[in-house]
Amino acid sequence: MAAIMAGCGQGLEQDFDFFVVVDFEATCVKDARIFSQEIIEFPAVLVDGATGRIEFAFRRYVRPKHHLVLTRFCRELTGIRQEDVDGGVDLGEALWLHDAWLKAATAGAGNKRRVRLGVVAWGDWDCRTMLEFECRFTGIEKPSYFDQWINLRVPF
């Protein structure tokens, strides 16, 4: 994030008003791949593009549809408890809630122009592999701002 945020708060023109940093967690098993892997945690933070400060945070647990019971490995790896996902929402609702949160969080920043958002993730897994695949697999429409993202692995 530091490379992207270089120059923040120094009066330089930024490409983005805000960065939306995501880091999904998904169902998993030890030493194997599962089909279909499902998002079980949808966290995001909103970072001000001018100051580099975290302005708002969002988190929803997502109830899996195919692998209802988390493996012990998954619980230990992610720190997510079974009761977290049992009380979670489905992915479509999590996306809707995230979109509403994002619109409310950036409402005052538009100043009669469109707010420029940059989605940020560590690698392509979160947006390309997990979110894109799961939305296609389940027929859920994802917000268009998830169509492109900044891969933090590239500069590091």
C-alpha positions in Angstrom: 0.0 0.0 0.0 2.9 2.3 0.7 4.0 2.4 -2.9 0.5 3.3 -4.1 0.1 5.8 -1.4 3.4 7.6 -2.1 2.7 11.2 -2.3 -0.6 11.1 -0.4 -1.1 14.3 1.6 1.6 16.1 -0.3 -0.7 18.0 -2.7 -0.1 15.7 -5.6 -3.0 14.9 -7.9 -4.2 11.3 -7.2 -5.7 8.9 -9.7 -8.2 7.8 -7.1 -10.2 9.6 -4.4 -10.4 6.4 -2.4 -8.9 2.9 -2.3 -11.2 0.0 -1.4 -8.9 -2.6 0.1 -10.4 -6.1 0.2 -9.1 -9.4 1.6 -11.6 -12.2 1.3 -11.4 -15.5 3.2 -12.9 -18.7 1.7 -13.7 -22.2 2.5 -10.6 -24.5 2.5 -9.2 -27.8 3.3 -5.6 -28.8 4.1 -3.4 -29.9 1.2 -6.2 -30.0 -1.3 -8.5 -27.8 -3.5 -12.2 -27.9 -3.0 -14.9 -27.2 -5.5 -16.6 -24.9 -5.2 -14.5 -22.7 -2.9 -16.8 -20.1 -1.3 -16.2 -16.7 0.2 -16.9 -16.8 3.9 -15.6 -13.4 5.0 -16.0 -10.1 3.1 -13.9 -7.4 4.7 -13.0 -4.0 3.2 -11.5 -0.8 4.4 -11.9 2.6 2.7 -8.6 4.5 2.4 -8.6 8.3 1.6 -6.5 8.7 -1.6 -5.3 12.1 -0.5 -4.3 11.4 3.1 -3.7 7.6 3.2 -5.9 7.4 6.3 -8.4 4.5 6.8 -11.8 6.3 6.8 -14.2 3.4 7.2 -14.3 -0.4 7.7 -16.8 -3.0 6.5 -17.1 -6.7 7.4 -19.7 -9.3 6.7 -19.5 -13.0 7.2 -20.9 -15.0 4.3 -22.8 -18.2 4.8 -21.5 -20.9 2.4 -24.1 -22.9 0.3 -22.0 -25.9 -0.6 -19.6 -26.5 2.2 -21.8 -25.6 5.2 -19.4 -26.8 7.9 -16.0 -25.2 8.0 -13.1 -27.6 8.3 -10.9 -27.5 11.4 -8.1 -26.4 9.1 -10.2 -23.5 7.7 -11.2 -22.3 11.2 -7.6 -22.4 12.4 -6.2 -20.7 9.3 -8.7 -17.9 9.1 -9.8 -17.5 12.7 -13.4 -17.6 11.5 -15.8 -19.6 13.7 -18.6 -21.8 12.6 -21.1 -19.5 14.3 -19.8 -16.6 12.3 -20.7 -18.1 9.0 -23.9 -19.7 10.3 -25.1 -16.2 11.2 -23.7 -14.7 8.0 -25.5 -13.5 4.9 -25.4 -15.0 1.4 -22.9 -13.5 -1.0 -25.4 -11.5 -3.0 -26.6 -9.7 0.2 -23.0 -9.1 1.3 -22.3 -7.5 -2.1 -25.4 -5.4 -1.8 -24.5 -4.3 1.8 -20.9 -3.5 0.7 -22.2 -1.4 -2.2 -24.6 0.5 0.1 -21.8 1.0 2.7 -19.4 2.3 0.0 -22.0 4.7 -1.4 -22.8 6.1 2.0 -19.1 6.3 3.0 -18.2 8.3 -0.2 -21.4 10.3 -0.5 -19.9 13.6 0.7 -16.7 13.3 -1.4 -18.2 13.6 -4.8 -18.5 17.3 -5.0 -20.8 17.0 -8.0 -18.5 14.6 -9.8 -18.1 10.9 -9.8 -15.9 9.5 -7.0 -12.9 7.7 -8.3 -12.4 4.3 -6.6 -9.5 2.0 -6.9 -10.0 -1.6 -5.6 -6.9 -3.0 -4.0 -6.0 -6.6 -3.2 -2.9 -8.7 -2.5 -2.7 -10.6 -5.8 -5.4 -11.5 -8.2 -7.0 -14.2 -6.1 -9.6 -12.1 -4.3 -11.1 -10.3 -7.3 -10.4 -12.6 -10.3 -10.3 -16.1 -8.8 -12.8 -15.9 -5.9 -15.3 -13.1 -6.5 -15.4 -13.4 -10.3 -15.8 -17.2 -10.2 -18.3 -17.3 -7.4 -20.5 -14.6 -8.9 -20.5 -16.4 -12.3 -21.1 -19.8 -10.7 -24.0 -18.6 -8.6 -25.4 -16.0 -11.1 -24.8 -13.0 -8.8 -24.2 -9.6 -10.4 -21.1 -7.9 -8.9 -20.6 -4.2 -8.8 -18.6 -2.9 -11.8 -15.9 -1.4 -9.6 -14.7 -5.0 -9.0 -13.9 -5.4 -12.7 -10.5 -3.9 -12.2 -8.1 -3.8 -9.2 -4.7 -2.9 -8.1 -2.6 -5.9 -7.4 -0.3 -5.0 -4.6 2.0 -7.9 -5.3 3.2 -6.3 -8.4 5.2 -3.4 -6.8 6.3 -5.6 -4.0 
